[in-house]
Each structure stands twice: as C-alpha cells, then as structure tokens.
C-alpha cells in the first residue's frame, strides 16, 4: 500500500470558549481586536487574526490566566500559516499562564507533529488527555505511536477514542491503517469495513481495504474496492498506485504501468509512484525506463533510499559496477537500516575485482545479520579463491550450518579442503550429491578430488561417467576421466576420452593427456601433442606430474 497519511483531528477549538475565560468590559467586548482574534465566522485572514490577538495580549500589562485564550488563538493562526515555531511559542505561553489548559497542550502537540517532533507531540497529547480526555486527543496520540512503530499502543489509543466517540470515523480508519502496518490484514479489513459503514463515501477506506485484500491474495475483492474508491474519488492518485501494486503482484505489468501512469498524471511529484513504475519496467526487462523512473523518484525525493538501492541493482545487472556502488552507498547514507545494501554492494565490489571492499561489506552485513548464509558463502568464496583456506572453510561451515540443504555450500567447502584434506573434501561432495543428485558439476568435482588424491580411482571413473551422462559434452569431465584412465593404466580408454574432449575444443590438458596416452600405447606421435600442450601452458607437465602422471 502506498503512503496514506492518517486522519488527524485538527480541530483547533478557537474561541467561542474564550468568552468564558476572558473578562472584558462592554467596550472591549465589541472591539474589532476581539472579533479578529476570535474569528468565529472565519472571515478574517490569519494575519488579521494575529493582529487582533496581539492587541489583546499587549493590552494586558501582566499576562495571566485570563488571556490564555488569546495566546491559543494566535498560535492557531501561526500554525495555519505553517509558522510552527511561533505557534509553539504561543501555546507554551498559554500553558505558562494556565498550566491546566488542556486545549493548549493539544494544539501544541499538533504543531510538534507537523515539525516531526514525535516524542514532544506524544508528551503533550498525554498531558491533554490527563487534563481532559477527548476522543480527538486519543486518536492523534495513536497517530504518533503508529509513526514510531509502537502499534499496540496506537491500537489502544484508537480504541480509547472509540469508547468516547463510538462513531469517530477517523479513529476507526486509523486503526485499520495500523493493523495494516502490523500485517494483521483481517483486523485491517474489519476496521476499514466499519469505516465505510460509517461513511459510505470514504474513498480512502475502500482503497486501503482493497490493499488489505490484495495482501491476503483476494484479488477479486481488492479490484472491486479499488473500483469503488476510484468512482468516489477519481482524483486520488494513491488509489491508482495501490491498484498498480496489485497488478504488478499478478505480473500484469502493462496494467500496472497504466495505473502508475494515471497516478502520476494526478500527482506528478510522487516519488513512490515513480519507484513502483520503475520496478514494473524492470520486471518487463525495460532497463532504460526503469533507470529513468528511479532517477525521477530521486529527483522528487532526494532523501528516498529505495530508488537508489533499486537503481543500484539495475546498474549491477548492466555491469556498471561503479555506478551501482555509488547508488548502494547513497542508499545506506540515507537509510542505515537498509542493510541489504551492504550485501549488494559487496557483490558489485567482488565483480569489479575489489575483494577487500567486498569482504568488508560482507562482514558489515553479517554484523547486523549474523544468520545470513549467503554472506558467509560469498565471503568464503572470496577467501577460497584468494588462498585464505582456513577462513574459507570457516565461512562455508557457517553457511551450511545456517542452511544445511545448500549443496553449493558443501561443494565450496570441499573445494576449500582440496588436496590438503581429501577425507573432508570427499565427505562434503557426498553430502552435496545427496542434496543435488542431478548435478553434473558435483559428480565431476568428486571425480577430480579422487583423481588428484590418487585414491578410489574406479569410483572416480564412475563419478565422471555419471557427470558425462548428465551432461554429454562435458569437456572437463572427459579430461578428468581420461586422467583417471591414465592413472589406472587404461590407455585406450584414456585416449578415447581425450580425443572426445579435443573434439569439443583445444586445450593444454587434453593435448597433454592424449600425448601421454599415445606414448603409453607406443605411438611416438604423442610427442607432438605434448609439445603443443606445453606451447599452450608451459607448466602442464608439472601439473600432471603433481597429480600422479609423471612426464614421459
């Protein structure tokens, strides 16, 4: 669901009440200043209201409890002019001269809310409630608790508001939004349903109930609610955005994009809609439009972390690793809690060959997400290919502890054990094959481990044979089986495998193995193969010799 602002009771209770607070002379009661300050009929501009209230305040040489209403009303005028600091100052003065003035606490809380000072707002709503409990104060405090993610407290406040005013639609609606944020879609639907019973023209409640149905997978009901919402308020951009999310979830990206287009026609500055449309374009494989939309989302909301992160994913797919890294970094700068960006940035660093930064990012990701198997796996891979065998084994061990069904983790640990620890290597290959018995690579890997260890050579041949069965033109498996045949003295079979391998493409390994097989069969032409192999790879003879096939 897109961002839906809470319905907040902003009834600033301006001044019929004041006539009971402010003793006035008959002449003063008729004054234009009092009329402007009260502004009962709303005919004065806020600047004129401020002027009238200021005159009343200044007429009292020593402000006292009797003038608190003038400070309150001037604060209301400042608030409506978005001058929240002056408004707060006036509410504070009203509270100073009348510490029991609940309405001043309530209005100061509203101004704190507009400034984003959530804790101060909650404190003032709490004091207003202590002095004079009202449904509006409970509703608005619930709003602030929801902003803080304290959903249970928010629900409790909305329920208190409804005890005082059972038909307070905004409290019912806000409770639905809170349940939605909690992922409790059944209760959200119940609250939104109650809201539309109280007000059948509440378009936002229909839209948000549609989003709740969508989360439950009840797409038909969701579409009915979105249709009703758009009928009631065809200019609400968020309705089309939310329906677009439904279509995107159904992988109907063309309809999703059409709804995002409509949403952006109505609200061209909506960064979230650009992000969502970018995601739909990305899913369609339209990379250029995706990047453009992420850029627009950033332009309209430069402090929005998500489009930086998603554009980073896009750049990484395009192998533009430097731009990807910049975007991931910006995403983290704006939202340190987006820890997945460490993982994704690490991948980008690794792909551009910057292993040190990749390891640092995987390490940071693991600091926050210590049970993330993929980070252990990826860091272990870097350690393995850079020769840090013990660290690699430790990381792969953690990876398979967290995800014991990950055949790749066991394979990589087997590779890390290598020739130095064939027992553990073969045990890991056995477990990997048990988990993934149709992997040609795993059978070939175990074949190679046995051949290089010089043990279980018949089993090695069987493994390579299975690898070739699973992948008939598997060149490396042909090389390895040919090597095993050489070590077991089956030179005709070795020659056949190396011939088959070289038919798939030239290689030093195949040429050298064929040369040895020919020579073992008494064919001096094998020398030419060995010469050609050395031309391709100067250390090929040493490689074979270290694996049990001495130079002829």
Secondary structure as the mmCIF struct_conf table of DSSP 4:
data_model
#
loop_
_struct_conf.conf_type_id
_struct_conf.id
_struct_conf.beg_label_comp_id
_struct_conf.beg_label_asym_id
_struct_conf.beg_label_seq_id
_struct_conf.end_label_comp_id
_struct_conf.end_label_asym_id
_struct_conf.end_label_seq_id
HELX_LH_PP_P HELX_LH_PP_P1 UNK A 5 UNK A 7
TURN_TY1_P TURN_TY1_P1 UNK A 15 UNK A 16
HELX_RH_3T_P HELX_RH_3T_P1 UNK A 17 UNK A 20
TURN_TY1_P TURN_TY1_P2 UNK A 21 UNK A 21
HELX_RH_AL_P HELX_RH_AL_P1 UNK A 26 UNK A 29
TURN_TY1_P TURN_TY1_P3 UNK A 30 UNK A 30
HELX_RH_AL_P HELX_RH_AL_P2 UNK A 32 UNK A 38
TURN_TY1_P TURN_TY1_P4 UNK A 40 UNK A 41
BEND BEND1 UNK A 42 UNK A 42
BEND BEND2 UNK A 44 UNK A 44
HELX_RH_AL_P HELX_RH_AL_P3 UNK A 46 UNK A 59
BEND BEND3 UNK A 61 UNK A 62
HELX_RH_3T_P HELX_RH_3T_P2 UNK A 65 UNK A 67
HELX_RH_AL_P HELX_RH_AL_P4 UNK A 68 UNK A 80
TURN_TY1_P TURN_TY1_P5 UNK A 81 UNK A 82
HELX_RH_AL_P HELX_RH_AL_P5 UNK A 84 UNK A 97
TURN_TY1_P TURN_TY1_P6 UNK A 99 UNK A 100
HELX_RH_AL_P HELX_RH_AL_P6 UNK A 102 UNK A 115
TURN_TY1_P TURN_TY1_P7 UNK A 116 UNK A 116
HELX_RH_AL_P HELX_RH_AL_P7 UNK A 118 UNK A 131
BEND BEND4 UNK A 132 UNK A 132
HELX_RH_AL_P HELX_RH_AL_P8 UNK A 135 UNK A 147
TURN_TY1_P TURN_TY1_P8 UNK A 148 UNK A 149
HELX_RH_AL_P HELX_RH_AL_P9 UNK A 151 UNK A 164
TURN_TY1_P TURN_TY1_P9 UNK A 166 UNK A 167
HELX_RH_AL_P HELX_RH_AL_P10 UNK A 169 UNK A 182
TURN_TY1_P TURN_TY1_P10 UNK A 183 UNK A 183
HELX_RH_AL_P HELX_RH_AL_P11 UNK A 185 UNK A 198
TURN_TY1_P TURN_TY1_P11 UNK A 200 UNK A 201
HELX_RH_AL_P HELX_RH_AL_P12 UNK A 203 UNK A 215
TURN_TY1_P TURN_TY1_P12 UNK A 216 UNK A 217
HELX_RH_AL_P HELX_RH_AL_P13 UNK A 219 UNK A 232
TURN_TY1_P TURN_TY1_P13 UNK A 234 UNK A 235
HELX_RH_AL_P HELX_RH_AL_P14 UNK A 237 UNK A 249
TURN_TY1_P TURN_TY1_P14 UNK A 250 UNK A 251
HELX_RH_AL_P HELX_RH_AL_P15 UNK A 253 UNK A 266
TURN_TY1_P TURN_TY1_P15 UNK A 268 UNK A 269
HELX_RH_AL_P HELX_RH_AL_P16 UNK A 271 UNK A 284
TURN_TY1_P TURN_TY1_P16 UNK A 285 UNK A 285
HELX_RH_AL_P HELX_RH_AL_P17 UNK A 287 UNK A 300
TURN_TY1_P TURN_TY1_P17 UNK A 302 UNK A 303
HELX_RH_AL_P HELX_RH_AL_P18 UNK A 305 UNK A 317
TURN_TY1_P TURN_TY1_P18 UNK A 318 UNK A 319
HELX_RH_AL_P HELX_RH_AL_P19 UNK A 321 UNK A 334
TURN_TY1_P TURN_TY1_P19 UNK A 336 UNK A 337
TURN_TY1_P TURN_TY1_P20 UNK A 339 UNK A 339
HELX_RH_AL_P HELX_RH_AL_P20 UNK A 340 UNK A 351
TURN_TY1_P TURN_TY1_P21 UNK A 352 UNK A 353
HELX_RH_AL_P HELX_RH_AL_P21 UNK A 355 UNK A 368
TURN_TY1_P TURN_TY1_P22 UNK A 370 UNK A 371
HELX_RH_AL_P HELX_RH_AL_P22 UNK A 373 UNK A 385
TURN_TY1_P TURN_TY1_P23 UNK A 386 UNK A 387
HELX_RH_AL_P HELX_RH_AL_P23 UNK A 389 UNK A 402
TURN_TY1_P TURN_TY1_P24 UNK A 404 UNK A 405
HELX_RH_AL_P HELX_RH_AL_P24 UNK A 407 UNK A 417
HELX_RH_3T_P HELX_RH_3T_P3 UNK A 418 UNK A 421
HELX_RH_AL_P HELX_RH_AL_P25 UNK A 422 UNK A 435
TURN_TY1_P TURN_TY1_P25 UNK A 437 UNK A 438
HELX_RH_AL_P HELX_RH_AL_P26 UNK A 440 UNK A 453
TURN_TY1_P TURN_TY1_P26 UNK A 454 UNK A 454
HELX_RH_AL_P HELX_RH_AL_P27 UNK A 457 UNK A 470
BEND BEND5 UNK A 471 UNK A 471
TURN_TY1_P TURN_TY1_P27 UNK A 472 UNK A 473
HELX_RH_AL_P HELX_RH_AL_P28 UNK A 475 UNK A 487
TURN_TY1_P TURN_TY1_P28 UNK A 488 UNK A 489
HELX_RH_AL_P HELX_RH_AL_P29 UNK A 491 UNK A 503
TURN_TY1_P TURN_TY1_P29 UNK A 504 UNK A 504
HELX_RH_AL_P HELX_RH_AL_P30 UNK A 508 UNK A 520
TURN_TY1_P TURN_TY1_P30 UNK A 521 UNK A 522
TURN_TY1_P TURN_TY1_P31 UNK A 524 UNK A 525
HELX_RH_AL_P HELX_RH_AL_P31 UNK A 526 UNK A 536
TURN_TY1_P TURN_TY1_P32 UNK A 538 UNK A 539
HELX_RH_AL_P HELX_RH_AL_P32 UNK A 540 UNK A 546
TURN_TY1_P TURN_TY1_P33 UNK A 547 UNK A 548
#
